[in-house]
């Protein structure tokens, strides 16, 4: 009995260290990108690149992962910086859920693992893009994100632009804030001038009057103009920001890795794998496995490959799509940005959409 307990503790500690060592470099990479966005990027010009239509903004945010090749540990600090800088919620949420999968490193590793099944590579990217875009679009109805953010983040967030009476009413009675949802609250604060995209400031403090809306054309912006000239002061502030974010998110990562290791030791993998028969039960099993195992998205394709002979294509996709979006480490990091009810809401939506899309794959391909 004692030897079994000692072996479990050793296994748990080994898993904890492996998860931590695997995730820490990508967290560092994400914090670095976040600090660069904070100090060396002109936020108003960056905002002006985001499409105004919520669905297109969500798609834009989902595709930005090609420019920020971070896994699920590095996308949270970058998404948090996007939110603080006033980028629309649809784009920030789209990036948060798409970046771990839709980036060159993950696509390449998935291709190496599933070279004999190229449809897995294509469908992983496609399903991740669809789910992330839809999640971002759903959250675009929440005009003010502050009620669903942690207080420390909400204080840094610029208030939403209340351009007209219709927009103001939408902020107060958003469909996501009706009874029965997890999202509650509203805000009535003035707009900070620096939170308005610079291409709108010339039109009267960001108004969208019909007479002037035709004149509000976005100027062409060169990529080089997005970046501010580095200085000793900016570089010093960037390092200070990196240290602060690492101190905040590093502790959360340690706790999340410990919980993930504990669950893996307490719940043998055979229990989940025993459910992997049939088009529905196999998807459920791999959804659970993806959330529990918490493998980095850059290498999870090789883990999934070991089940390719016994599990359906849809269940493999469920693991490859849902795991990078929602696993124990990611949930811990997301709780540093969002309130628990918002995280639960995101988890349920992501799980439902993954289940439906992968079930369609099972019924048509497997």
Order of alpha helices (4+ residues) and beta strands (2+ residues): alpha-alpha-alpha-alpha-alpha-alpha-alpha-alpha-alpha-alpha-alpha-alpha-alpha-alpha-alpha-alpha-alpha-alpha
